[in-house]
Amino acid sequence: MNLSLNFEKILFLDIETVPEKEFFSDLSIGKQELFTKKTAYQRSEDESASDFYHRAGIWAEFGKIVCISVGYFKSNSSPRKFRVTSFYNDDEAILLAEFKALLDTYYYQKEMVLCGHNGKEFDFPFIARRMIINRIGLPDKLNLFGKKPWEVPHIDTLELWKFGDYKHYTSLKLLTEILDIPSPKDDIDGSQVGEVYYVEKNLERIKIYCEKDTITVAQLLLRFNNQPLLDKDEIEFV
């Protein structure tokens, strides 16, 4: 694609979300009614809101973030190094505050950008909405009010792959297959995150899964720009 990008100015990220409560019955009566209305057109005729509740994590109003994994290329590093770290906690407010502190401290400059796969449709607005719900002030990189489209500091690898085709959706897994990128999907998938969180209570497993996706987003952007993929020796977990 011949993208004019300074990869050292990009923060790659991925998030994992789950329903706000483990069971539909744990919601207040008001929220149960609102979720029922919200999902009326997504559910099949014989599917109740309670049966559908396992998908609640896709909506910021009914879900919560349990992990944000980020990755970045270390400045002036030879050989090349890509560092990965995660913010994960049962208390969403804590991990959001820690992520905000990262953005406010290291990614506040104008030239710094965020990058995710389907990030503009999911990850970035989901984080922003959950910050507002948790009464956390938005960092500049997520506060888009008043910004012109070309001023939005976000890169979306799905958007790049669309090439202007707004109807086209391609999953991260499919892109890794066709572009010969090592697949991160060797454990769980997104549909299983809620069960791993609430039943297995294995947040560490979710973190590992999230970090793999973050690395894959970086690999995608490298491939799009016809640059060598990262190998294992170039990736550091901190």
Summary of the structure (lengths in Angstrom):
residues: 238
radius of gyration: 18.2
end to end distance: 30.8
largest distance: 58.7
contacts: 686
relative contact order: 0.19
helix: 47%
strand: 16%
